[in-house]
Amino acid sequence: MSKVVLITGGSSGIGKSIGEFLKAKDFIVYGTSRNPNNYSDSQFPLVALDVTKPETIASCIHNVLEKEGRIDVLVNNAGAGITGPMEEIPDEEIKRNFETNLFGPINVIKAVLPSMREQKNGLVINITSIAGYMGLPYRGVYSASKGALELVTEAFRMELKAFGVHMCNLAPGDFATNIAAGRYHAPVLENSPYKKSYGDSLETMDAHVDSGGNPNEVAKVIFKIITTKNPKIHYKVGAFMQKFSVVLKRILPDKVYEKLLMRHYDL
């Protein structure tokens, strides 16, 4: 029997690539979007869902379960980028980012778990980020929200083992998607002490996304995880140095690693 996969944020970018790849592998795929009607060319059905609105989460899960009778795999992919000096990002934008990148995925997990527990089987894959393994300059809020989801996943895993439900993280590096256009950028203020360094870092970040890898690479790892009997806790996908940066953080003294990051960002 073909597995039923639900992908949040499935209308573009990594989520769209995952959905198209899995559909080609004969999975039953549903994606979500805040505005499904804007994507009439989607290769798989899109269901209305805004991860910051619990009522839309409940409605989406109900609709998919009513049509298919089960959800075998949840890919928590919906997320938002944010950049800016920690001192200057407005509080409301910090809260909004955590609502999207942390509380939203948690609420989607909560909504799907009762059915997975009942069927004594299920898999949740949380899309985090390699940025979640380290506090990056001018991406501190994003690093924090994605890093928090990594830790939440570790706790969930242990709590769910008795019910036959698996959970893991997949942390991508930079991939060629439209995330740069959709992320919140704190403005480069004319009188800001961070004006030059933040402005230069913004250009570097956007260039990294533009020259990033093909998001199909993420889709291939998702397929590997789904077809693995006992998935690992953490997966990473991206350029070698991006993945290696996580290893370096683990083995290098903190201040040495900090110097490497600052050199990378020309700080």
Buried (B, 14 or more C-beta within 10 A) or exposed (E): EEBBBBBBBBBBBBBBBBBBBBBEBEBBBBBBBBEBEEBEEBEBBBBBBBBBBBEBBBBBBEBBBEEBEBBBBBBBBBBBBBBBBBEBBEEEBBEBBBBBBBBBBBBBBBBBBEBBBEBEBBBBBBBBBBBBBBBBBBBBBBBBBBBBBBEBBEEBBEEBEEBEBBBBBBBBBBBBBEBBEEBBBBEBBEEBEBEEBBEBBBEEBBEBBEEBBEBEBBBBBBBEBBEEEEBEEBBBBBBEEBBEBBEBBEEEEEEEBBEBBEEEBEB
